[in-house]
Amino acid sequence: MENKLWQSYFGAVWGKVCSIWHNIGGFVMDEKSGEFYADENCRALMGLRENTDYDKFRDIVALNGGGRDLGLPLCIELLDTPSGITAGIVYLSKEYMSKSVFEGLDIIPQSELVRLLDGMTRSSLLALVRFDGAGKLLDSDYCIGEALKAAVAVLPENTVTAFNSDGQFWIYVPRFGGKPEEFADNIRKAVKECCLPDEFGVRSSSNHSLSVTAGISSGFEVPARLMHAAGFALYEAKAKGAGSICCFDPEKYAKQKSDIENIRAFSELLDKNLFTYHFQPIVSSSTGEIVAYEALMRTKGNIALNPLQILNCAKNFGRLYDIEKATLKNTLKYLSKHQLDFENRRLYINSISSHALEDKDFYAIVNDYGELLEKVVIEMTEQTEISEDDLDRIRVRLEKNNMSLAIDDYGTGYSNTSNLLRYDPEVVKIDRSLISGIDQNPKAQKIVSKMVEYFHSSGYTALAEGVETSEELKTMIYFGVDLIQGYYVSKPKPVLIHDISENIREEIVAYSIEAGDKDKKVFHAEDNDVIDLAEMYKKRYSDIFLGTGTFTLSGKAEDDHAVPLSVTVGSGVDCVIHLKNAWLTTYGELPNIKLGTGSRVRIVCSGEDHIDGRGIYVPEGSSLELVGSGELYVRSESKDCYAIGTDSRQPCGRITVAMTGILDITANGDKCVGIGGGGCKDGIVIAGGDIAVNCSGDRCVGIGSIDGDADVTISNCGCRLKLAAGMSVGIGAVKGSADISISDYNMSCELSGNNLTAVGVMSNGTGRICILDGRLNISMKGRTLNCVGTRDGELDCELKNTVFKLYCEGGSVSGVGDKTGKGDVTAQSCQFDVMFLTGDGWWLGSPNGTLSVVDCKKDIKINE
């Protein structure tokens, strides 16, 4: 073996090289014969015994990296060899460092340390240390040197310091008499308290960023094993994070030495942020359309770790927080780069609930990606209990940033009913373990069907995850789940797919129609379909789904009553709906007509059309246009209701009314909006028709926004508003900014209650109001009344060619402008007929704004 293979790879000169440099050696292994040869240096560096056999030697080579530099002191470089032959060079890690580090230090090369260790005893201690955070300091090399001096100063006089590699040093204490833990505490404290210049050059003993990370070993008689043990302990410390110190534990090492490659990979994964992600679609159970993606952790480069291995390493080394931070930051960065792909879709991100980010880390991410957080659904994934304080903090963040919450793996671990009530999520994901083979498991069918029923009754969206067969898909749709995710629908992919397979999508639609025989039966209309609502009722359909195309809805039940049917328009589609003497109603909380996100819908009214129940839902990002010469009567009633738009909790999309016929709206509830929603920054345009809006409740808005900014344009129409509420606004917003334009109109506003505003913002409003060429009659009875404008704000008013007839009875009345603010008012060629019965009246302008009145007629009566 020595004469043949050895000579072929190393030759005669190798012995001379190794006699000069003792920190390098060579070896050759023959798999076929089961023999190996290692020179004296290799044996010394590896700590080999005379009786070490081939299998043991092979394991030692594999343990030390199989050709990769693990960052440990002992490294192996493999040579190019034929199959069955392994040859390599063993050496100690490189020595390189700026000379400034060594100034004032009695430091020796690593090769000299190896010779010193030949005479060590079992009581000797060896530490391999590195200094982290030097990059933030003014002179990093100088600071490392000062920190090393501080560490050595608190150690025994016989301590020896040697250089290992860039930023890493050996500290050797022969015949150490103390405890390794005390040694660790001494050097940690010394480094923390040493005076170093920070990034601004200011010397400080407490605020510098430098920390010491170390691995400590003792109790060995063989130098190579002592060095290797210290290196392994340092590797473990680095995996735990900067500033960690680990003592070598032989029992722990025996268990973990086969996992050293995983430890190396995990440390590199976090230090270099080598995460990547695959995205699995989440689809509608009725249409098969993609509504969201779940981001699933993957790795890149030479990091061959699966998500479970990553999480296990993170848990073992106390770095789950770092995983949580990296996941949120990386996925939001991806979302930011692919915003067009998420225009009408959301991103599910896994979260380790018991390791919620600290405020400084979370709000740093919010600062970078805040406007995108409304697209995010946070999935609680960890199978551990979460404290009430952490849960409260998560709730505040979700609400403040318009994020949603999903509970993952429901039915396992801590994902139970009690926690469901604590978390109060939007989405509940039914665990794969309950769905697997459910088509053949009657007991599972009974449990899961009751689950879905409970979720829906509690207002939760049910998502079936891990669907892997057609039979499972059919069963879960049959039970009424709302969303589907799983390999059968689409496997996770490194890119975002825009649509799932057409065959699978058609299968989902077909199963959805079949499922209607139970609780829900959906009619999927085709382009140019004429849908007889009475026939739909006879066939027991509960829902109508409309995609892109033109559709006609007509008729009513035989007993002259409305037909109980919900109409849903798909997301991102262009749709025209003709209503011809159509009478629709709905039960529960479903809207009568629901527009999908990003859809563009035109409703053409002819004859006499009625929509009773929950109104027409127009979410942000969608648009609705109402046209036609017919009569449309919309009646909506619920605690938080709307006739056309959205409720107070969310902004509405763009709404345009350009009818030549009648639009008659009635909305009743604690909070209610006639036309609009929680905000209407996309714009409300009334461009024709005879409009009547009647609202009653605690807080009402006729046209505009109940909890956000309002953009309203009204022209070429007649409009009658009648509101009775404790707080109400005829046209505009309860708070925030308003941009209101009214022209070519005939309008009346009749309001009664406590705090009332006919046109404008209730209080602290900003923006502008422009009223031109028409007649505005306002009649209000209440406590605090604003005819046109706001209170305590800066809302400008421009009036021209308008007849104002203002009648108010109240404790405090403001006419046109801002009784207590500073908005500018301009009036030209207007006529004012004003009668206020009040103890505190103000009829025109703002005390802190400018007022311009040109060619106006006035008849002002206050308390006359």
Buried (B, 14 or more C-beta within 10 A) or exposed (E): EEEEBBEEBBEEEBEEBBEEEBBBBBBBBBEEEEBBBBBEBBBBBBBBEEEBEBEEBBEBBBBBBEBBBBBBBBBBEBBEBEEEBBBBBBBBBEBEBBEEBBEEBEBBEBBBBBEBBEEBEEEBBBBBBBBBBBEEBBBBBBBBBBBBBBBBEBBBEEBBBBBBBBBBBBBBBBEBEEEBEEBBEBBBBBBBEBEBBBEEEEEEEEEBBBBBBBBBBBBBEBBBBBBBBBBBBBBBBBBBBBBBBBBBBEEBBEEBEEBBBBBBBBBBBBEEEBBBBBBBBBBBBBBBBBBBBBBBBBBEEEBEBEEEBBBBBBEBBEBBBBBBBBBBBBBBBBBEEBEEBBEBBBBBBBBBBBBBBEEEBBBEBBEEBBEBBEBBBBBBBBEEEBEEEBBEBBBEBBEEBBBBBBBBBBBEBBBEEEBBEBBEBBBBBBBBEBBBEBBEBEEBBEBBBEBBBBBBEEEBBBBBBBBBBEBBBBBBBBBBBBBBBBEBBBEBEEEBBEEBEEEBBEBBBBBBBBBBEEEBBBBBBEEEBEBBBBEBBEEEBBBBBBBBBBBBBBBBBEEEEBBBBBBBBBBBBBBBBBBBBBBBBBEEEBBBBBBBBBBBBBBBBBBBBBBBBBBBBBBBBBBBBBBBEBBBBBBBBBEBBBBBBBBBEBBBBBBBBBBEBBBBBBBBBBBBBBBBBBBBBBBBBBBBBBBBBBBBBBBBBBBBBBBBBBBBBBBEBBBBBBBBBBBBBBBBBBBBBBBBBBBEBBBBBBBBBBBBBBBBBBBBBBBBBBBBEBBBBBBBBBEBBBBBBBBEBBBBBBBBBBBBBBBBBBEBBBBBBBBBBBBBBBBBBBBBBBBBBBEEBBBBBBEEBEBEBEEBEBEBEBEE
